[in-house]
Amino acid sequence: MPSKFPYRTRRTIKPAQMESARPVSGELLREILEDAHWAPTHGLTQPWRFHVFIAAARDRLADGLESLYDECTAPADRKPDKRAKLRANVRGAPVAIAVAARIEPGGKISELDEISATACAVQNLLLSAHQRGLGTFWSTPPVACSREFAVWLGLDATHRCMGIVYLGYPQEGTRPASSRLPLSERTIFYTE
Ligand SMILES: Cc1cc2nc3c(=O)[nH]c(=O)nc-3n(C[C@H](O)[C@H](O)[C@H](O)COP(=O)(O)O)c2cc1C
């Protein structure tokens, strides 16, 4: 019997499909982040860091991403549409959450575990938002995963950026299609 929890109905909702002028209340945002914060974590390090940009702070984020794009991309590789997309995503979503994982140098918990725990926190965030009627888009362009972005966020070299989660109410009628391979193509049961 399918679960009542909406694991399967969550869909990626791009900022262009969000109601950009409809704010997400601070109270709701905190609830969603609190759900994310209860992800499992090896050694209880709680390695996730959420840098939340709302209202006018999104302009600062858009400016930052555009200049980091120029800084991180060789002139021959720069694509005006990719650069413009960074700003369009930030402007299209009422909330942008930059996600980073902290990895203690020489610590007991591996980088793999800290990144995995942070991904668990992001999945909690995506599902919590979906359950509360919001759409999300986890976006990982190179600039949002770069060392330079971590510095821009004020994080030191022990942090690894893992992209930006955009959040907002989906526009009326938005229902993107998605599909998965049969589970049997990704799962093996052993019985003896
Ligand atoms: C770690 C991670 C990074 C992702 N980065 C991007 C991205 O940079 N651009 C993009 O279009 N989608 C990105 N996605 C979203 C996937 O494209 C999306 O989940 C997939 O198409 C399945 O659609 P669904 O989420 O609606 O089921 C990312 C998803 C994950 C889990």
Ligand as a Chemical Component Dictionary entry (heavy atoms), coordinates in Angstrom:
data_LIG
# 
_chem_comp.id                   LIG 
_chem_comp.type                 NON-POLYMER 
_chem_comp.pdbx_formal_charge   0 
_chem_comp.three_letter_code    LIG 
# 
loop_
_chem_comp_atom.comp_id 
_chem_comp_atom.atom_id 
_chem_comp_atom.alt_atom_id 
_chem_comp_atom.type_symbol 
_chem_comp_atom.charge 
_chem_comp_atom.model_Cartn_x 
_chem_comp_atom.model_Cartn_y 
_chem_comp_atom.model_Cartn_z 
_chem_comp_atom.pdbx_ordinal 
LIG C1  C1  C 0 21.845 16.755 -5.824  1  
LIG C2  C2  C 0 20.891 17.255 -6.879  2  
LIG C3  C3  C 0 21.283 18.271 -7.702  3  
LIG C4  C4  C 0 20.435 18.753 -8.702  4  
LIG N1  N1  N 0 20.860 19.784 -9.522  5  
LIG C5  C5  C 0 20.076 20.204 -10.529 6  
LIG C6  C6  C 0 20.515 21.230 -11.409 7  
LIG O1  O1  O 0 21.600 21.818 -11.232 8  
LIG N2  N2  N 0 19.710 21.579 -12.435 9  
LIG C7  C7  C 0 18.501 20.955 -12.647 10 
LIG O2  O2  O 0 17.808 21.309 -13.600 11 
LIG N3  N3  N 0 18.026 20.046 -11.782 12 
LIG C8  C8  C 0 18.778 19.633 -10.739 13 
LIG N4  N4  N 0 18.314 18.695 -9.848  14 
LIG C9  C9  C 0 16.902 18.259 -9.929  15 
LIG C10 C10 C 0 16.722 17.070 -10.841 16 
LIG O3  O3  O 0 16.847 17.491 -12.167 17 
LIG C11 C11 C 0 15.335 16.461 -10.600 18 
LIG O4  O4  O 0 15.253 16.001 -9.284  19 
LIG C12 C12 C 0 15.044 15.310 -11.566 20 
LIG O5  O5  O 0 14.867 15.807 -12.849 21 
LIG C13 C13 C 0 13.811 14.510 -11.189 22 
LIG O6  O6  O 0 12.673 15.343 -11.163 23 
LIG P1  P1  P 0 11.753 15.414 -9.869  24 
LIG O7  O7  O 0 12.581 16.007 -8.767  25 
LIG O8  O8  O 0 10.593 16.303 -10.238 26 
LIG O9  O9  O 0 11.302 14.023 -9.570  27 
LIG C14 C14 C 0 19.133 18.203 -8.854  28 
LIG C15 C15 C 0 18.740 17.163 -7.986  29 
LIG C16 C16 C 0 19.602 16.698 -7.013  30 
LIG C17 C17 C 0 19.150 15.592 -6.098  31 
# 
loop_
_chem_comp_bond.comp_id 
_chem_comp_bond.atom_id_1 
_chem_comp_bond.atom_id_2 
_chem_comp_bond.value_order 
_chem_comp_bond.pdbx_ordinal 
LIG C1  C2  SING 1  
LIG C2  C3  SING 2  
LIG C2  C16 DOUB 3  
LIG C3  C4  DOUB 4  
LIG C4  N1  SING 5  
LIG C4  C14 SING 6  
LIG N1  C5  DOUB 7  
LIG C5  C6  SING 8  
LIG C5  C8  SING 9  
LIG C6  O1  DOUB 10 
LIG C6  N2  SING 11 
LIG N2  C7  SING 12 
LIG C7  O2  DOUB 13 
LIG C7  N3  SING 14 
LIG N3  C8  DOUB 15 
LIG C8  N4  SING 16 
LIG N4  C9  SING 17 
LIG N4  C14 SING 18 
LIG C9  C10 SING 19 
LIG C10 O3  SING 20 
LIG C10 C11 SING 21 
LIG C11 O4  SING 22 
LIG C11 C12 SING 23 
LIG C12 O5  SING 24 
LIG C12 C13 SING 25 
LIG C13 O6  SING 26 
LIG O6  P1  SING 27 
LIG P1  O7  DOUB 28 
LIG P1  O8  SING 29 
LIG P1  O9  SING 30 
LIG C14 C15 DOUB 31 
LIG C15 C16 SING 32 
LIG C16 C17 SING 33 
# 
